[in-house]
Amino acid sequence: MERYLSAVQESMSAHEFMAALQRISTEKEHDYLFMSEVLGIDQIADGYEVNIRNSDGEIEHVKSDWVINAGGLNSDMIANMLDDSKSFPTLRYSKGCYFKLSSKWRGKFTHLVYPLPDKQHGSLGIHLSFDQTFTVKLGPSAHWLNDKVENYEVDESLTHLFHKGAARYMQNLSMEDLTPDFAGIRPKIYYADNPLSDFYIAHEVDKGFPGWINLIGIESPGLTAALAIAEEVGEYISG
């Protein structure tokens, strides 16, 4: 028998949350190098030198006694730049697509609806949520991507899959109610015996890299846990 979980929705904007964090950071006079690519990392006497190609194509060298690797989809690659023989976790990309429902469903729900987790794909299954305008959306699906190729297109042929999943807990849902919306990619630490593995958060001092903190495989619920993760990282640095 299939069972579903519901949860109260506390609506928040991820973009406004990130903008608030950047504003606080800027007030602390932190610097940002947007649209930049990490090319290599060298361990030096007093920390690390990170070699970066900036948005103008110029190579810059940034030195620091502490480095926090929060590189998302590239976090495992960045860790291996430090030392590819230390067996840092390897990521696999999991693409999740979302469909939105027609306006007739707006405001019809006050709770999220979750099916039982999909252990085969390491996901929570196609669940129901809504945004700050109470527009209802379904997703994400879960599809493994090969060779870490980023692809954010939403295939309209998935409509049937989404309808089938949501019709189990939504009465009178028609195929015409669904419209492709957006997609995202999760950086999942994948083990064959545990596709629902936890985040990797570590100060790599035991591997010979004091002052280097790896945050690898930070996917859902990484946004919800962002401030708690930051507190843990802060404890590493403050000693």
C-alpha positions in Angstrom: 0.0 0.0 0.0 1.4 3.4 -1.0 1.6 6.1 1.7 2.3 9.7 1.5 3.7 12.3 3.9 2.4 15.9 4.2 4.2 18.8 5.7 3.4 22.4 6.5 5.0 24.7 3.9 7.0 27.7 5.3 7.4 29.6 2.0 10.8 31.3 1.4 12.6 32.6 -1.6 16.0 30.9 -2.3 17.1 33.9 -4.3 16.2 36.4 -1.6 18.0 34.3 1.0 21.2 34.2 -1.1 20.9 37.9 -1.8 20.6 38.6 2.0 23.7 36.5 2.7 25.7 38.3 0.0 24.6 41.7 1.4 25.8 40.7 4.9 29.0 39.4 3.5 29.6 42.5 1.5 29.1 44.6 4.6 32.0 42.6 6.1 34.1 43.7 3.2 34.4 40.3 1.6 35.5 40.1 -2.1 33.9 38.1 -4.8 35.2 36.8 -8.1 32.2 35.9 -10.1 32.3 34.0 -13.4 35.7 32.5 -12.5 37.1 29.1 -12.9 39.5 27.2 -10.6 42.4 25.8 -12.6 44.6 24.4 -9.9 45.6 24.4 -6.3 49.0 24.5 -4.6 49.7 23.8 -1.0 52.2 26.4 0.3 54.0 27.0 3.6 51.3 29.2 5.1 48.2 27.8 3.4 47.1 27.4 -0.2 47.4 29.2 -3.5 44.4 28.9 -5.8 44.9 29.5 -9.4 41.9 31.1 -11.1 40.8 32.2 -14.6 38.7 35.3 -14.1 35.8 36.5 -16.2 38.3 38.5 -18.5 40.3 35.3 -19.2 43.2 36.5 -17.0 44.9 34.1 -14.6 44.9 35.2 -10.9 46.6 33.6 -7.9 44.8 33.9 -4.6 46.6 32.9 -1.4 44.8 32.0 1.8 45.5 30.1 5.0 42.0 28.6 4.9 40.1 27.4 1.9 36.4 26.2 2.0 35.6 24.1 -1.0 31.9 24.6 -1.6 32.1 24.1 -5.3 28.8 22.4 -5.8 28.8 20.3 -9.0 32.6 20.7 -9.2 33.4 20.2 -5.6 34.9 16.7 -6.1 37.0 17.9 -9.0 38.3 20.8 -6.9 39.2 18.5 -4.1 41.1 16.2 -6.5 43.1 19.2 -7.7 44.5 19.3 -4.1 45.5 15.6 -4.3 43.9 13.0 -6.5 45.3 10.1 -4.4 43.4 10.9 -1.2 40.1 9.1 -2.1 37.8 12.1 -1.8 34.1 11.3 -2.6 33.1 11.2 -6.3 30.0 12.9 -7.5 27.4 11.8 -9.9 24.9 14.2 -11.4 21.2 13.7 -10.8 18.9 15.8 -12.9 15.5 16.7 -11.6 12.8 18.2 -13.7 9.7 20.2 -12.5 6.3 20.7 -14.0 3.9 23.4 -13.0 0.1 23.0 -12.7 -2.5 25.2 -14.4 -3.9 28.2 -12.5 -7.0 26.3 -11.4 -4.8 24.5 -8.9 -3.4 27.7 -7.4 -4.0 28.0 -3.7 -5.6 24.5 -3.5 -2.9 23.1 -1.1 -1.6 24.2 2.2 0.8 21.3 2.7 3.6 19.6 0.8 2.9 16.1 -0.3 5.8 13.5 -0.5 5.6 10.0 -1.7 7.9 7.4 -0.1 11.6 8.0 -1.2 12.8 6.5 -4.5 15.9 4.6 -3.2 16.8 3.5 -6.7 17.5 7.0 -7.9 18.3 8.5 -4.5 15.4 11.0 -4.5 12.2 11.8 -2.7 10.1 11.0 -5.7 7.8 13.4 -7.5 6.3 15.4 -4.7 3.9 18.4 -4.7 5.0 21.9 -3.5 4.1 25.5 -4.2 5.9 28.8 -4.3 5.2 32.2 -2.7 2.4 32.9 -5.2 0.8 29.5 -4.3 1.5 28.2 -7.9 1.6 24.4 -7.5 4.5 22.5 -9.0 5.4 18.8 -9.2 8.9 17.4 -9.0 11.6 16.7 -9.1 12.1 13.6 -11.1 15.4 11.9 -10.9 17.6 11.0 -13.9 21.3 10.1 -13.7 23.4 12.1 -16.2 26.4 10.5 -17.8 29.9 12.1 -17.9 28.8 15.1 -15.8 27.3 16.9 -18.7 25.0 19.7 -17.6 21.7 19.7 -19.3 18.8 21.8 -18.0 16.2 21.1 -20.7 12.8 19.8 -19.5 11.6 17.0 -21.8 7.9 17.4 -22.5 7.6 13.6 -22.9 8.0 13.3 -19.1 4.4 14.7 -18.8 3.0 11.2 -18.6 5.4 10.2 -15.8 4.6 13.3 -13.7 0.8 12.8 -14.3 1.0 9.2 -13.2 3.0 10.0 -10.1 0.7 12.9 -9.0 -2.6 11.3 -9.9 -2.1 8.9 -7.1 -2.8 11.6 -4.6 -4.6 14.3 -6.6 -8.1 13.7 -7.8 -9.3 15.0 -11.2 -5.7 15.8 -12.4 -5.6 15.9 -16.2 -2.6 15.7 -18.5 -3.5 19.2 -19.8 -2.9 20.7 -16.3 0.8 20.0 -16.5 3.4 22.3 -18.2 7.2 21.8 -18.3 8.8 24.3 -15.9 12.5 24.1 -15.0 15.2 21.6 -14.2 18.1 21.4 -11.7 21.1 19.2 -11.1 22.1 17.7 -7.8 25.7 16.8 -7.0 25.1 13.4 -5.4 27.7 11.3 -3.7 26.9 8.0 -5.1 27.6 4.5 -3.7 26.0 1.5 -5.3 24.9 0.2 -1.9 23.7 3.6 -0.7 22.4 6.1 -3.3 20.9 8.2 -0.5 24.3 9.0 1.1 24.9 11.9 3.4 26.8 15.1 2.8 30.6 15.0 3.0 31.8 17.8 5.4 35.4 17.5 6.5 38.4 19.5 7.7 41.1 17.5 5.8 43.8 18.0 8.4 44.0 14.2 8.9 44.9 13.9 5.2 47.7 16.4 5.5 45.8 19.5 4.5 45.2 21.7 7.6 43.1 24.7 6.7 41.3 22.9 3.9 37.6 22.2 4.4 35.7 20.1 1.8 31.9 20.4 1.3 31.1 17.7 -1.2 27.7 16.4 -2.3 25.8 19.2 -0.7 22.4 18.7 -2.3 18.9 18.7 -0.9 18.3 19.7 1.9 21.5 21.7 1.6 19.7 25.0 1.2 17.6 24.4 4.3 20.7 23.4 6.2 23.0 26.1 4.8 23.3 28.1 8.1 23.8 25.0 10.2 26.6 23.9 7.8 28.1 27.3 8.0 28.2 27.1 11.8 30.0 23.7 11.7 32.5 25.2 9.2 33.0 28.1 11.5 33.7 25.8 14.4 36.5 24.2 12.4 38.1 27.6 11.7 37.6 29.0 15.2 39.2 25.9 16.7 
